[in-house]
Each structure stands twice: as structure tokens, then as C-alpha cells.
């Protein structure tokens, strides 16, 4: 049985997966200890997590977004995937958060995402046009069905390349990257993305316009030029 079952890996686990398993085992031992089900200390409490290299954050350009949406429109028979893609691009939502939207979550020009990774609900405003389209879609269909596979098939038809394992998550990175490049601030982005720590959001800070300008004006080459 493979590592997705949480037992062992037949083809090798990623470092992140191994860290996840270590975290799960630590939690089990700690809970058993709290419940007095075991009389010994957590035997793996001092085992350190594997150090992970920061993942490359890929995001789509405006032209790539147009290309992706056109490909979905032309080739996908799934009635939800085109709208779900635009929801993620407009709000920075994770794909699963967008799929979980129901009509009661669409109120006053905002989308409220529930059952999030952080466990906290958050609301993000969208344009009037998108808001009305989502509400109409949910009135007609009732809910968004599982559409991630349809998104991946459409993505495979494009010539867009980015690191493996990101797939629909690249839409979230795309929102965040363009938000910062268009002058948005880090604290607002943290709230929109629903990230628990500012450290996670700071990954996008290097894309700010001011940051990029400083790379030119404050480099040693600028002194040579003058």
C-alpha cells in the first residue's frame, strides 16, 4: 500500500510526505499520553523534521490566463471548471474551497469560503458580474461537482509549463502574485488568502513594484552608471 494510505512507500515518499507522517505519529503518541493510554513518553518527540527547500512559486501571465481559459472553453465538457478557474483567479481561493461554495455562501457581493485549511471562514469580494454569474450558476446546478480532473485535462492541452504538483494551486499563486505586482499590500493579501502567518504571505513580497524598482536603483551598478 502506498504512502497515501499513511503506511509505507513503495516508490519513495517526498520529504514533505515524510514530515507529514512524522507529524501524524507525534500527534498520536501525544494524544495517547494525554489520555493515559500509554505510560511512556513519546519515543519520537526528538526526531527532527526534514529540512525542505522552498518550493518554486509559479504563476500565470495575463496571456497564459487567456490561453488557459480559452482552452477550457473550447475543450472541456465539464460545466463547472471554467467558472471555478475564474473564481480561484479572482479570489486566491484553493480549488477545493471554490468547489465547496454553495448558494448560502454567496451574499452581498462576497464569497464566503468555509471548511478551509486554516479552519477559519473568510469572505472575499468579487466583481458584480462574477458575483451574479456564480449565483445564477448555483441556482441552476445546485452545487459545484468535483472538477479538478477536468481542469488538469484542460491544462494538459495547453503549452503552459510549471513545476509538477502545483496544478490548480498555480491559480492561487497567480492571484497572489498579480495582487502584489499591482500594488496590493502584504497584510491585505494575508487576510484574503486566509494564511495563518505572515511568513507564508511574505513569499510574494519580492514581486512588489517598489521592491523591483529598488533592485535597479539601489544596486551597485547604479553608482557606476552615475
Secondary structure, 3 states (H helix, E strand, C coil): CCHHHCCCCCCCCCHHHHHHHHHHHHHHHHHHHHCCCCCCCCCCCCCCCCCCCCCCCCCCCHHHHHHHHHHHHHHCCCCCHHHHHHHHHHHCCCHHHHHCCCHHHEECCEEEECCCCCCCCEEEECCHHHHHHHHHHHHHHCCCCCCHHHHHHHHHHCCCCCCCCCCCHHHHHHHHHHHHHCCCCHHHHHHHHCCCCHHHHHHHHHHCHHHHHHHHHCCHHHHHHC
